[in-house]
Amino acid sequence: MIAAVSIRTSLILAVLAGCGEVPEVSWICADMCDHATDLYGTCLDDWGLDWTAAGHEDADAHLESCEVWSWEQSLLHGTKKVNAICTERASIFHHGDCSDYSDIDWNEEL
């Protein structure tokens, strides 16, 4: 009985420890997320809004949500496909304006 409890406890602890790890994001998508956060922050300033009005605590929270999107999409659709999307969007965000950011549908089917 004690051995069964120890094994079960060990498994639970291993699962919980794995939940605490931050997922890895490709540098390509991390770069896109940096550009997206910079552009969106500028847009929010232009519109007289702050990050909380946009549903994020601050710029870091927006960056994290973008990185989580990148990570999730990579798991679902493959790193190669998502890196291509991140490359395209990074270019748009780096040279774009607020309408370019607003035109992105983050929920579109890839």
Biopython code that builds the backbone (N, CA, C, O; Angstrom):
import numpy as np
from Bio.PDB.StructureBuilder import StructureBuilder

atoms = [
    (1, "MET", "N", (0.825, -1.191, 0.000)),
    (1, "MET", "CA", (0.000, 0.000, 0.000)),
    (1, "MET", "C", (0.870, 1.255, 0.000)),
    (1, "MET", "O", (0.593, 2.195, -0.745)),
    (2, "ILE", "N", (1.912, 1.283, 0.822)),
    (2, "ILE", "CA", (2.782, 2.457, 0.883)),
    (2, "ILE", "C", (3.489, 2.664, -0.455)),
    (2, "ILE", "O", (3.649, 3.802, -0.896)),
    (3, "ALA", "N", (3.906, 1.599, -1.095)),
    (3, "ALA", "CA", (4.583, 1.710, -2.388)),
    (3, "ALA", "C", (3.643, 2.300, -3.434)),
    (3, "ALA", "O", (4.070, 3.108, -4.258)),
    (4, "ALA", "N", (2.375, 1.910, -3.413)),
    (4, "ALA", "CA", (1.407, 2.433, -4.371)),
    (4, "ALA", "C", (1.188, 3.929, -4.156)),
    (4, "ALA", "O", (1.086, 4.691, -5.117)),
    (5, "VAL", "N", (1.118, 4.345, -2.891)),
    (5, "VAL", "CA", (0.947, 5.765, -2.582)),
    (5, "VAL", "C", (2.179, 6.545, -3.033)),
    (5, "VAL", "O", (2.038, 7.634, -3.591)),
    (6, "SER", "N", (3.362, 6.026, -2.810)),
    (6, "SER", "CA", (4.593, 6.700, -3.209)),
    (6, "SER", "C", (4.685, 6.843, -4.721)),
    (6, "SER", "O", (5.096, 7.890, -5.222)),
    (7, "ILE", "N", (4.308, 5.808, -5.446)),
    (7, "ILE", "CA", (4.343, 5.870, -6.910)),
    (7, "ILE", "C", (3.345, 6.908, -7.406)),
    (7, "ILE", "O", (3.661, 7.718, -8.277)),
    (8, "ARG", "N", (2.137, 6.878, -6.848)),
    (8, "ARG", "CA", (1.112, 7.839, -7.259)),
    (8, "ARG", "C", (1.558, 9.269, -6.926)),
    (8, "ARG", "O", (1.393, 10.173, -7.745)),
    (9, "THR", "N", (2.112, 9.473, -5.753)),
    (9, "THR", "CA", (2.605, 10.790, -5.357)),
    (9, "THR", "C", (3.730, 11.242, -6.271)),
    (9, "THR", "O", (3.783, 12.407, -6.664)),
    (10, "SER", "N", (4.626, 10.329, -6.611)),
    (10, "SER", "CA", (5.728, 10.664, -7.510)),
    (10, "SER", "C", (5.219, 11.073, -8.885)),
    (10, "SER", "O", (5.726, 12.025, -9.479)),
    (11, "LEU", "N", (4.224, 10.361, -9.390)),
    (11, "LEU", "CA", (3.651, 10.695, -10.692)),
    (11, "LEU", "C", (2.979, 12.066, -10.672)),
    (11, "LEU", "O", (3.134, 12.849, -11.609)),
    (12, "ILE", "N", (2.238, 12.354, -9.614)),
    (12, "ILE", "CA", (1.576, 13.656, -9.490)),
    (12, "ILE", "C", (2.613, 14.769, -9.440)),
    (12, "ILE", "O", (2.454, 15.794, -10.103)),
    (13, "LEU", "N", (3.669, 14.579, -8.663)),
    (13, "LEU", "CA", (4.718, 15.594, -8.574)),
    (13, "LEU", "C", (5.423, 15.788, -9.902)),
    (13, "LEU", "O", (5.766, 16.914, -10.259)),
    (14, "ALA", "N", (5.644, 14.709, -10.639)),
    (14, "ALA", "CA", (6.288, 14.823, -11.949)),
    (14, "ALA", "C", (5.411, 15.602, -12.924)),
    (14, "ALA", "O", (5.914, 16.423, -13.692)),
    (15, "VAL", "N", (4.116, 15.351, -12.898)),
    (15, "VAL", "CA", (3.194, 16.072, -13.776)),
    (15, "VAL", "C", (3.159, 17.547, -13.396)),
    (15, "VAL", "O", (3.220, 18.413, -14.269)),
    (16, "LEU", "N", (3.064, 17.839, -12.115)),
    (16, "LEU", "CA", (3.035, 19.229, -11.671)),
    (16, "LEU", "C", (4.329, 19.959, -12.002)),
    (16, "LEU", "O", (4.297, 21.134, -12.368)),
    (17, "ALA", "N", (5.440, 19.295, -11.883)),
    (17, "ALA", "CA", (6.726, 19.919, -12.218)),
    (17, "ALA", "C", (6.786, 20.246, -13.703)),
    (17, "ALA", "O", (7.333, 21.281, -14.083)),
    (18, "GLY", "N", (6.237, 19.390, -14.540)),
    (18, "GLY", "CA", (6.215, 19.632, -15.974)),
    (18, "GLY", "C", (5.325, 20.795, -16.362)),
    (18, "GLY", "O", (5.573, 21.450, -17.374)),
    (19, "CYS", "N", (4.292, 21.064, -15.576)),
    (19, "CYS", "CA", (3.384, 22.174, -15.883)),
    (19, "CYS", "C", (4.036, 23.522, -15.651)),
    (19, "CYS", "O", (3.591, 24.524, -16.210)),
    (20, "GLY", "N", (5.068, 23.567, -14.848)),
    (20, "GLY", "CA", (5.710, 24.830, -14.533)),
    (20, "GLY", "C", (6.707, 25.295, -15.573)),
    (20, "GLY", "O", (7.211, 26.414, -15.473)),
    (21, "GLU", "N", (7.009, 24.477, -16.565)),
    (21, "GLU", "CA", (8.010, 24.839, -17.564)),
    (21, "GLU", "C", (7.421, 25.792, -18.600)),
    (21, "GLU", "O", (6.292, 25.614, -19.057)),
    (22, "VAL", "N", (8.198, 26.793, -18.955)),
    (22, "VAL", "CA", (7.779, 27.730, -19.988)),
    (22, "VAL", "C", (8.091, 27.113, -21.345)),
    (22, "VAL", "O", (9.214, 26.661, -21.572)),
    (23, "PRO", "N", (7.114, 27.087, -22.252)),
    (23, "PRO", "CA", (7.364, 26.483, -23.561)),
    (23, "PRO", "C", (8.374, 27.287, -24.372)),
    (23, "PRO", "O", (8.462, 28.508, -24.245)),
    (24, "GLU", "N", (9.125, 26.588, -25.197)),
    (24, "GLU", "CA", (10.111, 27.233, -26.065)),
    (24, "GLU", "C", (9.416, 27.776, -27.313)),
    (24, "GLU", "O", (8.559, 27.117, -27.902)),
    (25, "VAL", "N", (9.799, 28.979, -27.696)),
    (25, "VAL", "CA", (9.277, 29.610, -28.902)),
    (25, "VAL", "C", (10.459, 29.830, -29.833)),
    (25, "VAL", "O", (11.538, 30.215, -29.383)),
    (26, "SER", "N", (10.267, 29.589, -31.126)),
    (26, "SER", "CA", (11.362, 29.803, -32.068)),
    (26, "SER", "C", (11.771, 31.271, -32.046)),
    (26, "SER", "O", (10.958, 32.144, -31.741)),
    (27, "TRP", "N", (13.028, 31.538, -32.368)),
    (27, "TRP", "CA", (13.497, 32.932, -32.382)),
    (27, "TRP", "C", (12.753, 33.733, -33.437)),
    (27, "TRP", "O", (12.585, 34.944, -33.298)),
    (28, "ILE", "N", (12.306, 33.063, -34.488)),
    (28, "ILE", "CA", (11.561, 33.734, -35.556)),
    (28, "ILE", "C", (10.232, 34.265, -35.014)),
    (28, "ILE", "O", (9.864, 35.412, -35.265)),
    (29, "CYS", "N", (9.527, 33.427, -34.279)),
    (29, "CYS", "CA", (8.252, 33.861, -33.708)),
    (29, "CYS", "C", (8.462, 34.816, -32.529)),
    (29, "CYS", "O", (7.651, 35.718, -32.319)),
    (30, "ALA", "N", (9.521, 34.631, -31.771)),
    (30, "ALA", "CA", (9.822, 35.574, -30.689)),
    (30, "ALA", "C", (10.058, 36.968, -31.265)),
    (30, "ALA", "O", (9.613, 37.961, -30.691)),
    (31, "ASP", "N", (10.756, 37.043, -32.400)),
    (31, "ASP", "CA", (10.994, 38.320, -33.068)),
    (31, "ASP", "C", (9.672, 38.924, -33.537)),
    (31, "ASP", "O", (9.446, 40.123, -33.372)),
    (32, "MET", "N", (8.806, 38.107, -34.116)),
    (32, "MET", "CA", (7.496, 38.583, -34.551)),
    (32, "MET", "C", (6.710, 39.127, -33.373)),
    (32, "MET", "O", (6.074, 40.176, -33.479)),
    (33, "CYS", "N", (6.750, 38.426, -32.256)),
    (33, "CYS", "CA", (6.015, 38.861, -31.065)),
    (33, "CYS", "C", (6.561, 40.183, -30.529)),
    (33, "CYS", "O", (5.793, 41.031, -30.073)),
    (34, "ASP", "N", (7.879, 40.362, -30.580)),
    (34, "ASP", "CA", (8.459, 41.646, -30.173)),
    (34, "ASP", "C", (7.921, 42.780, -31.040)),
    (34, "ASP", "O", (7.510, 43.819, -30.522)),
    (35, "HIS", "N", (7.923, 42.584, -32.355)),
    (35, "HIS", "CA", (7.415, 43.608, -33.277)),
    (35, "HIS", "C", (5.913, 43.836, -33.072)),
    (35, "HIS", "O", (5.450, 44.976, -33.114)),
    (36, "ALA", "N", (5.160, 42.772, -32.854)),
    (36, "ALA", "CA", (3.713, 42.897, -32.640)),
    (36, "ALA", "C", (3.432, 43.701, -31.378)),
    (36, "ALA", "O", (2.561, 44.572, -31.372)),
    (37, "THR", "N", (4.164, 43.412, -30.317)),
    (37, "THR", "CA", (3.954, 44.119, -29.051)),
    (37, "THR", "C", (4.348, 45.585, -29.178)),
    (37, "THR", "O", (3.645, 46.461, -28.676)),
    (38, "ASP", "N", (5.460, 45.857, -29.841)),
    (38, "ASP", "CA", (5.878, 47.250, -30.046)),
    (38, "ASP", "C", (4.831, 48.024, -30.842)),
    (38, "ASP", "O", (4.436, 49.121, -30.449)),
    (39, "LEU", "N", (4.384, 47.456, -31.955)),
    (39, "LEU", "CA", (3.411, 48.139, -32.799)),
    (39, "LEU", "C", (2.092, 48.329, -32.064)),
    (39, "LEU", "O", (1.517, 49.417, -32.095)),
    (40, "TYR", "N", (1.612, 47.289, -31.409)),
    (40, "TYR", "CA", (0.326, 47.382, -30.710)),
    (40, "TYR", "C", (0.405, 48.400, -29.576)),
    (40, "TYR", "O", (-0.555, 49.135, -29.343)),
    (41, "GLY", "N", (1.525, 48.453, -28.871)),
    (41, "GLY", "CA", (1.699, 49.446, -27.818)),
    (41, "GLY", "C", (1.627, 50.859, -28.370)),
    (41, "GLY", "O", (1.017, 51.738, -27.762)),
    (42, "THR", "N", (2.248, 51.078, -29.518)),
    (42, "THR", "CA", (2.190, 52.387, -30.174)),
    (42, "THR", "C", (0.751, 52.710, -30.575)),
    (42, "THR", "O", (0.290, 53.840, -30.409)),
    (43, "CYS", "N", (0.056, 51.720, -31.095)),
    (43, "CYS", "CA", (-1.338, 51.920, -31.499)),
    (43, "CYS", "C", (-2.204, 52.263, -30.287)),
    (43, "CYS", "O", (-3.033, 53.170, -30.354)),
    (44, "LEU", "N", (-2.019, 51.560, -29.208)),
    (44, "LEU", "CA", (-2.795, 51.847, -28.007)),
    (44, "LEU", "C", (-2.557, 53.283, -27.542)),
    (44, "LEU", "O", (-3.495, 53.980, -27.155)),
    (45, "ASP", "N", (-1.302, 53.719, -27.582)),
    (45, "ASP", "CA", (-0.990, 55.114, -27.232)),
    (45, "ASP", "C", (-1.716, 56.070, -28.171)),
    (45, "ASP", "O", (-2.319, 57.047, -27.727)),
    (46, "ASP", "N", (-1.656, 55.787, -29.468)),
    (46, "ASP", "CA", (-2.327, 56.641, -30.466)),
    (46, "ASP", "C", (-3.828, 56.709, -30.227)),
    (46, "ASP", "O", (-4.445, 57.753, -30.440)),
    (47, "TRP", "N", (-4.413, 55.615, -29.790)),
    (47, "TRP", "CA", (-5.855, 55.543, -29.570)),
    (47, "TRP", "C", (-6.257, 56.029, -28.178)),
    (47, "TRP", "O", (-7.444, 56.072, -27.852)),
    (48, "GLY", "N", (-5.265, 56.396, -27.356)),
    (48, "GLY", "CA", (-5.554, 56.861, -26.002)),
    (48, "GLY", "C", (-5.990, 55.754, -25.058)),
    (48, "GLY", "O", (-6.746, 55.991, -24.116)),
    (49, "LEU", "N", (-5.510, 54.548, -25.315)),
    (49, "LEU", "CA", (-5.871, 53.384, -24.497)),
    (49, "LEU", "C", (-4.632, 52.833, -23.800)),
    (49, "LEU", "O", (-3.499, 53.113, -24.190)),
    (50, "ASP", "N", (-4.877, 52.045, -22.763)),
    (50, "ASP", "CA", (-3.759, 51.359, -22.113)),
    (50, "ASP", "C", (-3.902, 49.857, -22.330)),
    (50, "ASP", "O", (-4.876, 49.392, -22.923)),
    (51, "TRP", "N", (-2.926, 49.112, -21.846)),
    (51, "TRP", "CA", (-2.916, 47.664, -22.074)),
    (51, "TRP", "C", (-4.135, 46.973, -21.474)),
    (51, "TRP", "O", (-4.644, 46.011, -22.048)),
    (52, "THR", "N", (-4.611, 47.457, -20.316)),
    (52, "THR", "CA", (-5.758, 46.787, -19.695)),
    (52, "THR", "C", (-7.014, 46.931, -20.551)),
    (52, "THR", "O", (-7.852, 46.030, -20.571)),
    (53, "ALA", "N", (-7.153, 48.049, -21.255)),
    (53, "ALA", "CA", (-8.301, 48.229, -22.154)),
    (53, "ALA", "C", (-8.255, 47.215, -23.300)),
    (53, "ALA", "O", (-9.286, 46.874, -23.879)),
    (54, "ALA", "N", (-7.057, 46.743, -23.616)),
    (54, "ALA", "CA", (-6.885, 45.758, -24.683)),
    (54, "ALA", "C", (-6.902, 44.325, -24.163)),
    (54, "ALA", "O", (-6.685, 43.379, -24.920)),
    (55, "GLY", "N", (-7.160, 44.174, -22.871)),
    (55, "GLY", "CA", (-7.264, 42.832, -22.299)),
    (55, "GLY", "C", (-5.962, 42.236, -21.805)),
    (55, "GLY", "O", (-5.880, 41.032, -21.561)),
    (56, "HIS", "N", (-4.925, 43.085, -21.654)),
    (56, "HIS", "CA", (-3.628, 42.616, -21.167)),
    (56, "HIS", "C", (-3.204, 43.484, -19.985)),
    (56, "HIS", "O", (-3.476, 44.685, -19.952)),
    (57, "GLU", "N", (-2.550, 42.874, -19.038)),
    (57, "GLU", "CA", (-2.086, 43.622, -17.869)),
    (57, "GLU", "C", (-1.061, 44.688, -18.262)),
    (57, "GLU", "O", (-1.075, 45.808, -17.752)),
    (58, "ASP", "N", (-0.178, 44.309, -19.177)),
    (58, "ASP", "CA", (0.872, 45.224, -19.639)),
    (58, "ASP", "C", (1.481, 44.660, -20.916)),
    (58, "ASP", "O", (1.016, 43.647, -21.439)),
    (59, "ALA", "N", (2.526, 45.321, -21.419)),
    (59, "ALA", "CA", (3.167, 44.875, -22.660)),
    (59, "ALA", "C", (3.739, 43.467, -22.517)),
    (59, "ALA", "O", (3.669, 42.672, -23.454)),
    (60, "ASP", "N", (4.299, 43.159, -21.362)),
    (60, "ASP", "CA", (4.857, 41.815, -21.151)),
    (60, "ASP", "C", (3.776, 40.734, -21.255)),
    (60, "ASP", "O", (4.032, 39.640, -21.760)),
    (61, "ALA", "N", (2.569, 41.045, -20.775)),
    (61, "ALA", "CA", (1.471, 40.079, -20.862)),
    (61, "ALA", "C", (1.061, 39.873, -22.327)),
    (61, "ALA", "O", (0.734, 38.757, -22.730)),
    (62, "HIS", "N", (1.078, 40.936, -23.108)),
    (62, "HIS", "CA", (0.775, 40.796, -24.539)),
    (62, "HIS", "C", (1.843, 39.947, -25.222)),
    (62, "HIS", "O", (1.528, 39.056, -26.010)),
    (63, "LEU", "N", (3.108, 40.230, -24.915)),
    (63, "LEU", "CA", (4.212, 39.466, -25.483)),
    (63, "LEU", "C", (4.071, 37.985, -25.148)),
    (63, "LEU", "O", (4.250, 37.124, -26.009)),
    (64, "GLU", "N", (3.751, 37.702, -23.900)),
    (64, "GLU", "CA", (3.586, 36.304, -23.481)),
    (64, "GLU", "C", (2.423, 35.643, -24.215)),
    (64, "GLU", "O", (2.532, 34.486, -24.621)),
    (65, "SER", "N", (1.311, 36.359, -24.392)),
    (65, "SER", "CA", (0.175, 35.752, -25.097)),
    (65, "SER", "C", (0.530, 35.459, -26.551)),
    (65, "SER", "O", (0.091, 34.453, -27.108)),
    (66, "CYS", "N", (1.319, 36.330, -27.162)),
    (66, "CYS", "CA", (1.769, 36.105, -28.538)),
    (66, "CYS", "C", (2.679, 34.876, -28.603)),
    (66, "CYS", "O", (2.558, 34.052, -29.510)),
    (67, "GLU", "N", (3.583, 34.762, -27.643)),
    (67, "GLU", "CA", (4.493, 33.616, -27.629)),
    (67, "GLU", "C", (3.736, 32.312, -27.392)),
    (67, "GLU", "O", (4.075, 31.280, -27.972)),
    (68, "VAL", "N", (2.715, 32.359, -26.543)),
    (68, "VAL", "CA", (1.900, 31.163, -26.309)),
    (68, "VAL", "C", (1.156, 30.794, -27.590)),
    (68, "VAL", "O", (1.066, 29.617, -27.936)),
    (69, "TRP", "N", (0.618, 31.800, -28.299)),
    (69, "TRP", "CA", (-0.036, 31.537, -29.586)),
    (69, "TRP", "C", (0.949, 30.840, -30.523)),
    (69, "TRP", "O", (0.607, 29.839, -31.153)),
    (70, "SER", "N", (2.161, 31.364, -30.617)),
    (70, "SER", "CA", (3.180, 30.795, -31.510)),
    (70, "SER", "C", (3.493, 29.353, -31.136)),
    (70, "SER", "O", (3.582, 28.486, -32.005)),
    (71, "TRP", "N", (3.654, 29.107, -29.879)),
    (71, "TRP", "CA", (3.969, 27.763, -29.386)),
    (71, "TRP", "C", (2.821, 26.794, -29.680)),
    (71, "TRP", "O", (3.039, 25.687, -30.172)),
    (72, "GLU", "N", (1.593, 27.228, -29.371)),
    (72, "GLU", "CA", (0.437, 26.357, -29.615)),
    (72, "GLU", "C", (0.283, 26.043, -31.103)),
    (72, "GLU", "O", (0.066, 24.892, -31.482)),
    (73, "GLN", "N", (0.396, 27.060, -31.931)),
    (73, "GLN", "CA", (0.245, 26.855, -33.370)),
    (73, "GLN", "C", (1.349, 25.947, -33.916)),
    (73, "GLN", "O", (1.106, 25.147, -34.820)),
    (74, "SER", "N", (2.551, 26.071, -33.372)),
    (74, "SER", "CA", (3.650, 25.196, -33.800)),
    (74, "SER", "C", (3.358, 23.738, -33.466)),
    (74, "SER", "O", (3.661, 22.842, -34.253)),
    (75, "LEU", "N", (2.773, 23.509, -32.308)),
    (75, "LEU", "CA", (2.413, 22.141, -31.931)),
    (75, "LEU", "C", (1.308, 21.595, -32.823)),
    (75, "LEU", "O", (1.317, 20.418, -33.184)),
    (76, "LEU", "N", (0.364, 22.445, -33.173)),
    (76, "LEU", "CA", (-0.777, 22.007, -33.979)),
    (76, "LEU", "C", (-0.456, 21.873, -35.468)),
    (76, "LEU", "O", (-0.925, 20.945, -36.127)),
    (77, "HIS", "N", (0.346, 22.804, -35.995)),
    (77, "HIS", "CA", (0.527, 22.884, -37.444)),
    (77, "HIS", "C", (1.967, 22.704, -37.916)),
    (77, "HIS", "O", (2.233, 22.701, -39.118)),
    (78, "GLY", "N", (2.878, 22.557, -36.991)),
    (78, "GLY", "CA", (4.279, 22.360, -37.340)),
    (78, "GLY", "C", (5.082, 23.654, -37.309)),
    (78, "GLY", "O", (4.593, 24.721, -37.681)),
    (79, "THR", "N", (6.308, 23.534, -36.861)),
    (79, "THR", "CA", (7.181, 24.698, -36.697)),
    (79, "THR", "C", (7.467, 25.384, -38.021)),
    (79, "THR", "O", (7.490, 26.613, -38.087)),
    (80, "LYS", "N", (7.687, 24.610, -39.075)),
    (80, "LYS", "CA", (8.022, 25.203, -40.370)),
    (80, "LYS", "C", (6.912, 26.134, -40.860)),
    (80, "LYS", "O", (7.183, 27.254, -41.290)),
    (81, "LYS", "N", (5.672, 25.673, -40.794)),
    (81, "LYS", "CA", (4.537, 26.468, -41.256)),
    (81, "LYS", "C", (4.362, 27.723, -40.400)),
    (81, "LYS", "O", (4.135, 28.812, -40.926)),
    (82, "VAL", "N", (4.468, 27.567, -39.094)),
    (82, "VAL", "CA", (4.261, 28.705, -38.195)),
    (82, "VAL", "C", (5.419, 29.692, -38.303)),
    (82, "VAL", "O", (5.198, 30.902, -38.241)),
    (83, "ASN", "N", (6.636, 29.207, -38.460)),
    (83, "ASN", "CA", (7.768, 30.119, -38.655)),
    (83, "ASN", "C", (7.590, 30.963, -39.916)),
    (83, "ASN", "O", (7.962, 32.137, -39.927)),
    (84, "ALA", "N", (7.026, 30.383, -40.978)),
    (84, "ALA", "CA", (6.769, 31.149, -42.202)),
    (84, "ALA", "C", (5.754, 32.258, -41.932)),
    (84, "ALA", "O", (5.917, 33.381, -42.410)),
    (85, "ILE", "N", (4.713, 31.945, -41.172)),
    (85, "ILE", "CA", (3.708, 32.951, -40.815)),
    (85, "ILE", "C", (4.338, 34.026, -39.940)),
    (85, "ILE", "O", (4.082, 35.214, -40.132)),
    (86, "CYS", "N", (5.158, 33.616, -38.984)),
    (86, "CYS", "CA", (5.822, 34.580, -38.096)),
    (86, "CYS", "C", (6.760, 35.499, -38.876)),
    (86, "CYS", "O", (6.844, 36.692, -38.584)),
    (87, "THR", "N", (7.460, 34.952, -39.858)),
    (87, "THR", "CA", (8.360, 35.768, -40.689)),
    (87, "THR", "C", (7.564, 36.828, -41.445)),
    (87, "THR", "O", (7.942, 37.999, -41.476)),
    (88, "GLU", "N", (6.461, 36.405, -42.052)),
    (88, "GLU", "CA", (5.612, 37.334, -42.801)),
    (88, "GLU", "C", (5.041, 38.423, -41.888)),
    (88, "GLU", "O", (5.072, 39.607, -42.224)),
    (89, "ARG", "N", (4.528, 38.013, -40.747)),
    (89, "ARG", "CA", (3.916, 38.984, -39.829)),
    (89, "ARG", "C", (4.956, 39.907, -39.208)),
    (89, "ARG", "O", (4.673, 41.084, -38.986)),
    (90, "ALA", "N", (6.146, 39.404, -38.926)),
    (90, "ALA", "CA", (7.199, 40.269, -38.360)),
    (90, "ALA", "C", (7.507, 41.411, -39.305)),
    (90, "ALA", "O", (7.686, 42.552, -38.879)),
    (91, "SER", "N", (7.568, 41.099, -40.588)),
    (91, "SER", "CA", (7.832, 42.126, -41.593)),
    (91, "SER", "C", (6.700, 43.148, -41.628)),
    (91, "SER", "O", (6.946, 44.352, -41.704)),
    (92, "ILE", "N", (5.474, 42.671, -41.572)),
    (92, "ILE", "CA", (4.317, 43.567, -41.564)),
    (92, "ILE", "C", (4.352, 44.464, -40.330)),
    (92, "ILE", "O", (4.173, 45.678, -40.438)),
    (93, "PHE", "N", (4.581, 43.873, -39.160)),
    (93, "PHE", "CA", (4.568, 44.647, -37.920)),
    (93, "PHE", "C", (5.741, 45.616, -37.843)),
    (93, "PHE", "O", (5.605, 46.721, -37.318)),
    (94, "HIS", "N", (6.883, 45.203, -38.362)),
    (94, "HIS", "CA", (8.080, 46.044, -38.292)),
    (94, "HIS", "C", (7.924, 47.292, -39.153)),
    (94, "HIS", "O", (8.406, 48.361, -38.777)),
    (95, "HIS", "N", (7.270, 47.178, -40.283)),
    (95, "HIS", "CA", (7.139, 48.295, -41.211)),
    (95, "HIS", "C", (5.712, 48.821, -41.308)),
    (95, "HIS", "O", (5.435, 49.720, -42.102)),
    (96, "GLY", "N", (4.812, 48.271, -40.511)),
    (96, "GLY", "CA", (3.404, 48.576, -40.682)),
    (96, "GLY", "C", (2.861, 49.653, -39.769)),
    (96, "GLY", "O", (3.585, 50.310, -39.021)),
    (97, "ASP", "N", (1.551, 49.802, -39.868)),
    (97, "ASP", "CA", (0.857, 50.755, -39.016)),
    (97, "ASP", "C", (-0.272, 50.031, -38.277)),
    (97, "ASP", "O", (-0.394, 48.808, -38.356)),
    (98, "CYS", "N", (-1.080, 50.788, -37.572)),
    (98, "CYS", "CA", (-2.105, 50.185, -36.716)),
    (98, "CYS", "C", (-3.118, 49.354, -37.493)),
    (98, "CYS", "O", (-3.585, 48.328, -37.000)),
    (99, "SER", "N", (-3.460, 49.787, -38.700)),
    (99, "SER", "CA", (-4.420, 49.001, -39.481)),
    (99, "SER", "C", (-3.823, 47.645, -39.866)),
    (99, "SER", "O", (-4.547, 46.655, -39.974)),
    (100, "ASP", "N", (-2.506, 47.600, -40.072)),
    (100, "ASP", "CA", (-1.865, 46.318, -40.371)),
    (100, "ASP", "C", (-2.002, 45.360, -39.193)),
    (100, "ASP", "O", (-2.254, 44.169, -39.376)),
    (101, "TYR", "N", (-1.835, 45.894, -37.975)),
    (101, "TYR", "CA", (-1.994, 45.045, -36.790)),
    (101, "TYR", "C", (-3.453, 44.605, -36.664)),
    (101, "TYR", "O", (-3.733, 43.429, -36.432)),
    (102, "SER", "N", (-4.381, 45.555, -36.817)),
    (102, "SER", "CA", (-5.805, 45.258, -36.644)),
    (102, "SER", "C", (-6.329, 44.272, -37.682)),
    (102, "SER", "O", (-7.290, 43.548, -37.421)),
    (103, "ASP", "N", (-5.708, 44.240, -38.849)),
    (103, "ASP", "CA", (-6.157, 43.350, -39.921)),
    (103, "ASP", "C", (-5.789, 41.883, -39.688)),
    (103, "ASP", "O", (-6.334, 40.997, -40.346)),
    (104, "ILE", "N", (-4.873, 41.622, -38.762)),
    (104, "ILE", "CA", (-4.466, 40.239, -38.487)),
    (104, "ILE", "C", (-5.574, 39.531, -37.712)),
    (104, "ILE", "O", (-6.047, 40.034, -36.693)),
    (105, "ASP", "N", (-5.973, 38.386, -38.190)),
    (105, "ASP", "CA", (-6.942, 37.548, -37.492)),
    (105, "ASP", "C", (-6.157, 36.422, -36.805)),
    (105, "ASP", "O", (-5.795, 35.425, -37.430)),
    (106, "TRP", "N", (-5.909, 36.607, -35.521)),
    (106, "TRP", "CA", (-5.105, 35.647, -34.759)),
    (106, "TRP", "C", (-5.821, 34.308, -34.583)),
    (106, "TRP", "O", (-5.206, 33.318, -34.187)),
    (107, "ASN", "N", (-7.115, 34.282, -34.875)),
    (107, "ASN", "CA", (-7.883, 33.052, -34.709)),
    (107, "ASN", "C", (-8.180, 32.345, -36.028)),
    (107, "ASN", "O", (-8.876, 31.330, -36.054)),
    (108, "GLU", "N", (-7.642, 32.892, -37.129)),
    (108, "GLU", "CA", (-7.916, 32.262, -38.412)),
    (108, "GLU", "C", (-7.316, 30.857, -38.469)),
    (108, "GLU", "O", (-6.295, 30.576, -37.842)),
    (109, "GLU", "N", (-7.954, 30.005, -39.213)),
    (109, "GLU", "CA", (-7.477, 28.628, -39.393)),
    (109, "GLU", "C", (-6.205, 28.664, -40.239)),
    (109, "GLU", "O", (-6.194, 29.233, -41.330)),
    (110, "LEU", "N", (-5.145, 28.059, -39.735)),
    (110, "LEU", "CA", (-3.877, 28.052, -40.469)),
    (110, "LEU", "C", (-3.846, 26.919, -41.461)),
    (110, "LEU", "O", (-2.857, 26.749, -42.174)),
]
sb = StructureBuilder()
sb.init_structure("model")
sb.init_model(0)
sb.init_chain("A")
sb.init_seg("    ")
for serial, (resi, resn, name, xyz) in enumerate(atoms, 1):
    if name == "N":
        sb.init_residue(resn, " ", resi, " ")
    sb.init_atom(name, np.array(xyz, "f"), 0.0, 1.0, " ", f" {name:<3s}", serial, name[0])
structure = sb.get_structure()
